[in-house]
Amino acid sequence: MFAYEVGAGRPVVLIHGFGLDHRSLLPLEATFTRVGGWRRIYLDLPGATGSPAGDVAGSQEVADAVVAEIRGRLGEEPFAVLGCSFGGMIARHVAHELRPRVLGLATLVGVFVAAHDRRAVPPRTVLRRDLDVAALLGPAVTQYREDAVVESVDDARAFLEYLLPGLDGADQRALELVARRYSLDREPEDAHPEPFRQPALHVTGRQDHVVGYADAWRRVEHYPRASFVTLDAAGHNLMFEQRQLCAALVADWLERIRRDA
């Protein structure tokens, strides 16, 4: 499995969303650089740009592959894990399977209910249109507008730099296979019902029509050391639409881990 590694200190594994690659999480680099003390390991999941799909044909196999990759790279070294969207579901699995070694867990617009028709999601909402994004994005404007809630030229540029390369580079056949078996065998909180007591962070978007926010909040009692935050004016592209708040929340999570270490 391909990994982009940068920095020194405690390891933190970062897991991207469905159909993207590790570059989608690189906007967090500014936060890690400012905080300091973290070795960042950005994975490309099977079927993403840098990692062949191999025999992976479902989310459980993706999750198992990530657990094996972390064991191979880190041995028994403690680490934190952060996942975005689909990567949030995988990160939850990792955090519970390897709990004795996990320093903390964060999810950004994480998947908490795999089946799309069972998710509690708000209606599709666009709070602001920006006519300039169409000229900037060209044909890619359709992909950008699938999730955009607050359109802006800055976010459109970020889409071109961080999201579109992964979308274009993904193994579509592998994605189709995983999509058919999108659910884990068991939800991590059900498979390991004892409360997760390490510092955690779950950030959701109030206008996120893809995964919503309510399903994450249903797990609040499982995470007694978690910050649960739902941000207004934020959809599934929350990392761009609310970048300053998102960065502050991730920095706070990292500081809580540092204090506990």
VEXDRENKOL-296085 format. One record per residue (C-alpha): residue number from 0; residue in three letters; x, y, z. Coordinates in steps of 0.05 Angstrom, whole numbers, plus 5000, padded with zeros to 4 digits. Example, Ala and Ser with C-alpha at 12.3 -4.5 7.8 and 13.67 -1.06 7.14 Angstrom:
! residues 2
@num:0, residu:ALA, x:5246, y:4910, z:5156 .
@num:1, residu:SER, x:5273, y:4979, z:5143 .
END
This chain:
! residues 261
@num:0, residu:MET, x:5000, y:5000, z:5000 .
@num:1, residu:PHE, x:5029, y:5067, z:4980 .
@num:2, residu:ALA, x:5040, y:5118, z:5035 .
@num:3, residu:TYR, x:5065, y:5189, z:5034 .
@num:4, residu:GLU, x:5104, y:5202, z:5098 .
@num:5, residu:VAL, x:5127, y:5269, z:5124 .
@num:6, residu:GLY, x:5149, y:5297, z:5191 .
@num:7, residu:ALA, x:5177, y:5266, z:5254 .
@num:8, residu:GLY, x:5148, y:5248, z:5321 .
@num:9, residu:ARG, x:5088, y:5207, z:5341 .
@num:10, residu:PRO, x:5056, y:5171, z:5282 .
@num:11, residu:VAL, x:4988, y:5192, z:5257 .
@num:12, residu:VAL, x:4955, y:5151, z:5201 .
@num:13, residu:LEU, x:4910, y:5190, z:5154 .
@num:14, residu:ILE, x:4857, y:5154, z:5112 .
@num:15, residu:HIS, x:4823, y:5187, z:5053 .
@num:16, residu:GLY, x:4752, y:5182, z:5026 .
@num:17, residu:PHE, x:4721, y:5137, z:4974 .
@num:18, residu:GLY, x:4746, y:5147, z:4903 .
@num:19, residu:LEU, x:4800, y:5196, z:4925 .
@num:20, residu:ASP, x:4873, y:5189, z:4946 .
@num:21, residu:HIS, x:4919, y:5214, z:5000 .
@num:22, residu:ARG, x:4924, y:5283, z:4968 .
@num:23, residu:SER, x:4854, y:5299, z:4991 .
@num:24, residu:LEU, x:4880, y:5304, z:5063 .
@num:25, residu:LEU, x:4942, y:5345, z:5049 .
@num:26, residu:PRO, x:4905, y:5410, z:5067 .
@num:27, residu:LEU, x:4916, y:5386, z:5139 .
@num:28, residu:GLU, x:4991, y:5394, z:5130 .
@num:29, residu:ALA, x:4989, y:5467, z:5153 .
@num:30, residu:THR, x:4958, y:5446, z:5219 .
@num:31, residu:PHE, x:5008, y:5389, z:5231 .
@num:32, residu:THR, x:5067, y:5435, z:5214 .
@num:33, residu:ARG, x:5042, y:5488, z:5261 .
@num:34, residu:VAL, x:5029, y:5439, z:5318 .
@num:35, residu:GLY, x:5094, y:5400, z:5307 .
@num:36, residu:GLY, x:5115, y:5332, z:5335 .
@num:37, residu:TRP, x:5076, y:5286, z:5287 .
@num:38, residu:ARG, x:5100, y:5236, z:5235 .
@num:39, residu:ARG, x:5044, y:5237, z:5183 .
@num:40, residu:ILE, x:5029, y:5173, z:5144 .
@num:41, residu:TYR, x:4980, y:5188, z:5088 .
@num:42, residu:LEU, x:4956, y:5122, z:5059 .
@num:43, residu:ASP, x:4929, y:5108, z:4989 .
@num:44, residu:LEU, x:4875, y:5056, z:4999 .
@num:45, residu:PRO, x:4872, y:4996, z:4952 .
@num:46, residu:GLY, x:4847, y:5020, z:4884 .
@num:47, residu:ALA, x:4869, y:5092, z:4897 .
@num:48, residu:THR, x:4921, y:5125, z:4852 .
@num:49, residu:GLY, x:4983, y:5097, z:4885 .
@num:50, residu:SER, x:4959, y:5029, z:4909 .
@num:51, residu:PRO, x:4936, y:4970, z:4866 .
@num:52, residu:ALA, x:4870, y:4940, z:4886 .
@num:53, residu:GLY, x:4895, y:4869, z:4888 .
@num:54, residu:ASP, x:4841, y:4821, z:4911 .
@num:55, residu:VAL, x:4805, y:4873, z:4953 .
@num:56, residu:ALA, x:4731, y:4871, z:4936 .
@num:57, residu:GLY, x:4694, y:4901, z:4996 .
@num:58, residu:SER, x:4701, y:4950, z:5054 .
@num:59, residu:GLN, x:4718, y:4897, z:5105 .
@num:60, residu:GLU, x:4777, y:4875, z:5061 .
@num:61, residu:VAL, x:4799, y:4948, z:5055 .
@num:62, residu:ALA, x:4795, y:4955, z:5131 .
@num:63, residu:ASP, x:4834, y:4890, z:5142 .
@num:64, residu:ALA, x:4887, y:4913, z:5092 .
@num:65, residu:VAL, x:4896, y:4979, z:5129 .
@num:66, residu:VAL, x:4903, y:4943, z:5196 .
@num:67, residu:ALA, x:4956, y:4897, z:5165 .
@num:68, residu:GLU, x:4992, y:4957, z:5134 .
@num:69, residu:ILE, x:4995, y:4994, z:5201 .
@num:70, residu:ARG, x:5021, y:4932, z:5236 .
@num:71, residu:GLY, x:5074, y:4924, z:5183 .
@num:72, residu:ARG, x:5096, y:4996, z:5184 .
@num:73, residu:LEU, x:5092, y:5012, z:5258 .
@num:74, residu:GLY, x:5098, y:4946, z:5295 .
@num:75, residu:GLU, x:5076, y:4959, z:5366 .
@num:76, residu:GLU, x:5087, y:5034, z:5364 .
@num:77, residu:PRO, x:5028, y:5076, z:5389 .
@num:78, residu:PHE, x:4994, y:5119, z:5337 .
@num:79, residu:ALA, x:4935, y:5164, z:5324 .
@num:80, residu:VAL, x:4887, y:5155, z:5265 .
@num:81, residu:LEU, x:4845, y:5204, z:5226 .
@num:82, residu:GLY, x:4796, y:5188, z:5170 .
@num:83, residu:CYS, x:4752, y:5228, z:5123 .
@num:84, residu:SER, x:4685, y:5203, z:5097 .
@num:85, residu:PHE, x:4694, y:5129, z:5078 .
@num:86, residu:GLY, x:4762, y:5135, z:5110 .
@num:87, residu:GLY, x:4727, y:5154, z:5175 .
@num:88, residu:MET, x:4692, y:5086, z:5175 .
@num:89, residu:ILE, x:4759, y:5052, z:5163 .
@num:90, residu:ALA, x:4791, y:5094, z:5217 .
@num:91, residu:ARG, x:4738, y:5074, z:5268 .
@num:92, residu:HIS, x:4752, y:5001, z:5251 .
@num:93, residu:VAL, x:4827, y:5011, z:5260 .
@num:94, residu:ALA, x:4818, y:5048, z:5325 .
@num:95, residu:HIS, x:4777, y:4993, z:5356 .
@num:96, residu:GLU, x:4816, y:4934, z:5328 .
@num:97, residu:LEU, x:4882, y:4962, z:5352 .
@num:98, residu:ARG, x:4855, y:5001, z:5411 .
@num:99, residu:PRO, x:4912, y:4987, z:5461 .
@num:100, residu:ARG, x:4961, y:5023, z:5414 .
@num:101, residu:VAL, x:4915, y:5079, z:5391 .
@num:102, residu:LEU, x:4929, y:5148, z:5419 .
@num:103, residu:GLY, x:4866, y:5180, z:5390 .
@num:104, residu:LEU, x:4814, y:5177, z:5334 .
@num:105, residu:ALA, x:4787, y:5232, z:5290 .
@num:106, residu:THR, x:4735, y:5230, z:5235 .
@num:107, residu:LEU, x:4718, y:5287, z:5187 .
@num:108, residu:VAL, x:4649, y:5278, z:5154 .
@num:109, residu:GLY, x:4658, y:5205, z:5171 .
@num:110, residu:VAL, x:4613, y:5148, z:5148 .
@num:111, residu:PHE, x:4576, y:5121, z:5209 .
@num:112, residu:VAL, x:4521, y:5084, z:5171 .
@num:113, residu:ALA, x:4546, y:5048, z:5109 .
@num:114, residu:ALA, x:4480, y:5036, z:5073 .
@num:115, residu:HIS, x:4461, y:5099, z:5036 .
@num:116, residu:ASP, x:4386, y:5087, z:5043 .
@num:117, residu:ARG, x:4392, y:5081, z:5119 .
@num:118, residu:ARG, x:4430, y:5146, z:5131 .
@num:119, residu:ALA, x:4396, y:5204, z:5164 .
@num:120, residu:VAL, x:4416, y:5261, z:5118 .
@num:121, residu:PRO, x:4389, y:5332, z:5107 .
@num:122, residu:PRO, x:4362, y:5352, z:5039 .
@num:123, residu:ARG, x:4412, y:5376, z:4987 .
@num:124, residu:THR, x:4424, y:5450, z:5000 .
@num:125, residu:VAL, x:4467, y:5503, z:4966 .
@num:126, residu:LEU, x:4476, y:5564, z:5009 .
@num:127, residu:ARG, x:4518, y:5604, z:4960 .
@num:128, residu:ARG, x:4531, y:5600, z:4885 .
@num:129, residu:ASP, x:4593, y:5630, z:4854 .
@num:130, residu:LEU, x:4590, y:5639, z:4779 .
@num:131, residu:ASP, x:4665, y:5645, z:4774 .
@num:132, residu:VAL, x:4677, y:5572, z:4792 .
@num:133, residu:ALA, x:4649, y:5547, z:4726 .
@num:134, residu:ALA, x:4701, y:5586, z:4686 .
@num:135, residu:LEU, x:4757, y:5561, z:4731 .
@num:136, residu:LEU, x:4736, y:5488, z:4733 .
@num:137, residu:GLY, x:4709, y:5477, z:4663 .
@num:138, residu:PRO, x:4680, y:5406, z:4656 .
@num:139, residu:ALA, x:4701, y:5389, z:4727 .
@num:140, residu:VAL, x:4649, y:5439, z:4754 .
@num:141, residu:THR, x:4597, y:5383, z:4754 .
@num:142, residu:GLN, x:4638, y:5340, z:4801 .
@num:143, residu:TYR, x:4653, y:5400, z:4846 .
@num:144, residu:ARG, x:4580, y:5419, z:4851 .
@num:145, residu:GLU, x:4558, y:5349, z:4871 .
@num:146, residu:ASP, x:4579, y:5365, z:4942 .
@num:147, residu:ALA, x:4591, y:5440, z:4946 .
@num:148, residu:VAL, x:4547, y:5478, z:4995 .
@num:149, residu:VAL, x:4584, y:5544, z:4996 .
@num:150, residu:GLU, x:4617, y:5555, z:4929 .
@num:151, residu:SER, x:4680, y:5597, z:4923 .
@num:152, residu:VAL, x:4738, y:5605, z:4877 .
@num:153, residu:ASP, x:4786, y:5585, z:4933 .
@num:154, residu:ASP, x:4749, y:5520, z:4945 .
@num:155, residu:ALA, x:4746, y:5507, z:4870 .
@num:156, residu:ARG, x:4822, y:5515, z:4867 .
@num:157, residu:ALA, x:4829, y:5467, z:4925 .
@num:158, residu:PHE, x:4784, y:5417, z:4889 .
@num:159, residu:LEU, x:4829, y:5420, z:4828 .
@num:160, residu:GLU, x:4892, y:5410, z:4870 .
@num:161, residu:TYR, x:4871, y:5360, z:4923 .
@num:162, residu:LEU, x:4809, y:5322, z:4900 .
@num:163, residu:LEU, x:4807, y:5318, z:4824 .
@num:164, residu:PRO, x:4873, y:5281, z:4815 .
@num:165, residu:GLY, x:4849, y:5225, z:4860 .
@num:166, residu:LEU, x:4781, y:5222, z:4826 .
@num:167, residu:ASP, x:4815, y:5216, z:4758 .
@num:168, residu:GLY, x:4867, y:5166, z:4782 .
@num:169, residu:ALA, x:4822, y:5117, z:4818 .
@num:170, residu:ASP, x:4812, y:5045, z:4794 .
@num:171, residu:GLN, x:4738, y:5049, z:4776 .
@num:172, residu:ARG, x:4730, y:4973, z:4772 .
@num:173, residu:ALA, x:4757, y:4966, z:4843 .
@num:174, residu:LEU, x:4711, y:5021, z:4868 .
@num:175, residu:GLU, x:4651, y:4985, z:4838 .
@num:176, residu:LEU, x:4669, y:4921, z:4874 .
@num:177, residu:VAL, x:4678, y:4956, z:4941 .
@num:178, residu:ALA, x:4613, y:4994, z:4931 .
@num:179, residu:ARG, x:4575, y:4929, z:4925 .
@num:180, residu:ARG, x:4601, y:4907, z:4993 .
@num:181, residu:TYR, x:4606, y:4975, z:5026 .
@num:182, residu:SER, x:4589, y:4955, z:5097 .
@num:183, residu:LEU, x:4637, y:4928, z:5148 .
@num:184, residu:ASP, x:4620, y:4860, z:5177 .
@num:185, residu:ARG, x:4601, y:4896, z:5242 .
@num:186, residu:GLU, x:4602, y:4968, z:5263 .
@num:187, residu:PRO, x:4664, y:4979, z:5306 .
@num:188, residu:GLU, x:4625, y:5007, z:5365 .
@num:189, residu:ASP, x:4581, y:4945, z:5364 .
@num:190, residu:ALA, x:4638, y:4896, z:5356 .
@num:191, residu:HIS, x:4676, y:4929, z:5413 .
@num:192, residu:PRO, x:4621, y:4959, z:5457 .
@num:193, residu:GLU, x:4665, y:4983, z:5515 .
@num:194, residu:PRO, x:4671, y:5059, z:5511 .
@num:195, residu:PHE, x:4729, y:5087, z:5471 .
@num:196, residu:ARG, x:4765, y:5130, z:5522 .
@num:197, residu:GLN, x:4822, y:5159, z:5482 .
@num:198, residu:PRO, x:4816, y:5231, z:5457 .
@num:199, residu:ALA, x:4769, y:5232, z:5397 .
@num:200, residu:LEU, x:4740, y:5282, z:5348 .
@num:201, residu:HIS, x:4680, y:5274, z:5302 .
@num:202, residu:VAL, x:4666, y:5334, z:5257 .
@num:203, residu:THR, x:4604, y:5335, z:5213 .
@num:204, residu:GLY, x:4571, y:5385, z:5167 .
@num:205, residu:ARG, x:4501, y:5411, z:5180 .
@num:206, residu:GLN, x:4486, y:5412, z:5105 .
@num:207, residu:ASP, x:4522, y:5347, z:5088 .
@num:208, residu:HIS, x:4473, y:5309, z:5045 .
@num:209, residu:VAL, x:4522, y:5251, z:5035 .
@num:210, residu:VAL, x:4532, y:5224, z:5106 .
@num:211, residu:GLY, x:4494, y:5275, z:5148 .
@num:212, residu:TYR, x:4509, y:5289, z:5220 .
@num:213, residu:ALA, x:4455, y:5253, z:5261 .
@num:214, residu:ASP, x:4485, y:5183, z:5252 .
@num:215, residu:ALA, x:4551, y:5205, z:5283 .
@num:216, residu:TRP, x:4515, y:5236, z:5343 .
@num:217, residu:ARG, x:4480, y:5171, z:5358 .
@num:218, residu:ARG, x:4548, y:5144, z:5379 .
@num:219, residu:VAL, x:4563, y:5200, z:5427 .
@num:220, residu:GLU, x:4559, y:5158, z:5491 .
@num:221, residu:HIS, x:4610, y:5109, z:5463 .
@num:222, residu:TYR, x:4662, y:5165, z:5462 .
@num:223, residu:PRO, x:4667, y:5197, z:5531 .
@num:224, residu:ARG, x:4730, y:5236, z:5511 .
@num:225, residu:ALA, x:4704, y:5260, z:5444 .
@num:226, residu:SER, x:4688, y:5328, z:5416 .
@num:227, residu:PHE, x:4627, y:5321, z:5372 .
@num:228, residu:VAL, x:4619, y:5383, z:5327 .
@num:229, residu:THR, x:4569, y:5398, z:5273 .
@num:230, residu:LEU, x:4588, y:5459, z:5232 .
@num:231, residu:ASP, x:4539, y:5504, z:5195 .
@num:232, residu:ALA, x:4552, y:5525, z:5124 .
@num:233, residu:ALA, x:4588, y:5459, z:5112 .
@num:234, residu:GLY, x:4573, y:5400, z:5069 .
@num:235, residu:HIS, x:4614, y:5339, z:5051 .
@num:236, residu:ASN, x:4671, y:5385, z:5030 .
@num:237, residu:LEU, x:4675, y:5412, z:5101 .
@num:238, residu:MET, x:4751, y:5412, z:5101 .
@num:239, residu:PHE, x:4749, y:5468, z:5049 .
@num:240, residu:GLU, x:4684, y:5503, z:5066 .
@num:241, residu:GLN, x:4702, y:5510, z:5140 .
@num:242, residu:ARG, x:4777, y:5503, z:5135 .
@num:243, residu:GLN, x:4795, y:5548, z:5194 .
@num:244, residu:LEU, x:4747, y:5516, z:5243 .
@num:245, residu:CYS, x:4766, y:5447, z:5219 .
@num:246, residu:ALA, x:4840, y:5463, z:5228 .
@num:247, residu:ALA, x:4827, y:5490, z:5298 .
@num:248, residu:LEU, x:4789, y:5427, z:5318 .
@num:249, residu:VAL, x:4843, y:5381, z:5292 .
@num:250, residu:ALA, x:4896, y:5421, z:5328 .
@num:251, residu:ASP, x:4856, y:5416, z:5393 .
@num:252, residu:TRP, x:4850, y:5340, z:5383 .
@num:253, residu:LEU, x:4925, y:5334, z:5374 .
@num:254, residu:GLU, x:4937, y:5376, z:5436 .
@num:255, residu:ARG, x:4890, y:5332, z:5477 .
@num:256, residu:ILE, x:4929, y:5271, z:5454 .
@num:257, residu:ARG, x:4995, y:5305, z:5473 .
@num:258, residu:ARG, x:4969, y:5320, z:5543 .
@num:259, residu:ASP, x:4947, y:5248, z:5553 .
@num:260, residu:ALA, x:5012, y:5217, z:5527 .
END
